[in-house]
Amino acid sequence: MLLDFNAALADPRIGGANGILRLGNAARSPADYLLATILPERDVMSYIARGGRMIVRNTMAGAVGMDSKDPEGGAMELSSFMEEIAKIGISTRLQEQVIIELQERAKQILISGGGTGDLAVRTVLNFVNKLLLQPHYDRREWLRSEALFYGEIDWKFNGVALKVDYQIPTANKFATRTGNDAYGGSASKFWDDWKAARKILGSAFRGAITSRDTIDEIIHNPVNRIIPTSDDGTTVQFVKYEGSADGLRPQSLDARERGVLIAYDKEGEVWDLDNPGKTKKTRISGPHGVLGFFGADGRMHDFIPDEGATVDPDNDRALGYSHIGPTVENGGQTGIWTRVYTPEDMPQHLAGNARGRFLPVIEAPENIVLASTALGA
């Protein structure tokens, strides 16, 4: 056999099934998942998410049980829902074309006098990280974006519905600006919304997170009279100027007329239901045109058993947490349960499953303000 995945799984660098489980249990969303800084991930030994004033509605369809098979594919999908924590799972395998390419590479290694063990180990590790764990990271961030930028989760898949209302105050959800009032319009209300958000959040105000095209619409509209004082492509610091765009432009001395906009445009892949066997890109970082003002939460968080200290002194943006719960498959332990194996009838292939329980928890909904605009005004 050119590639022996069974031998790779037993290799000390992986450590068999226990090694795969350790990878999943230690898995945390990487640093480039921005919303995890607002709702930091916590291991909580409970199937029930506690916190805030959120309302969780369990609307599981009757025929979908706890032991149903994971949906197959290269994208995360909801498989079941239990006691207020969403259970998400994936079943996937290396596609035949990938196996063929790996076998060709293995042939070249053997011809040159080398062994294929390292290639098999790297393939297994990449399989776990990219096809099992990353889909969980992406789905977690998507759920966080739904909670933060909409104030609710309303997700339906495979006969299961997950509905969560995070009870963001109505006054904190501004009407969408359209027509001339849009942030790119001739009578832009950008500064009206910006100052209103500052007024609501007070000392907790930290600027806004939105898409890059929304930022460009704002800063390039001369009606808004904005001077970017720095722009690294992700973080834009800006100030309003006085006077006209074609004359002197002294900076405003009003502290309310300056701030920071953070661009966030992360994508994931899901199955394209209109093109069987194909995937398509989807945003997991919040909708275009929405400014999320996520104020610092200065309150002391509730004590959670087995957690130790629950306040991160380096993270003044935290408005709650991302609840990573236990799974039955993982023996009641938290983390992502993972399994990688070679099918008995196809030993040259590699297949795997990953399951976990997860739900964003917002403990300070009053510190979220949502403003929005139609784009292309």
Beta strands, then each sheet from edge to edge (+ up, - down):
strand 1: 41-43
strand 2: 55-58
strand 3: 77-82
strand 4: 85-93
strand 5: 152-157
strand 6: 160-165
strand 7: 208-210
strand 8: 226-231
strand 9: 235-240
strand 10: 258-263
strand 11: 267-271
strand 12: 279-283
strand 13: 290-294
strand 14: 320-325
strand 15: 337-341
strand 16: 351-362
strand 17: 368-372
sheet 1: 1+ 14+ 16- 4+ 3-
sheet 2: 1+ 14+ 16- 15+
sheet 3: 2+ 6- 5+
sheet 4: 7+ 10+ 9- 8+
sheet 5: 11+ 12-
sheet 6: 13+ 17-
end
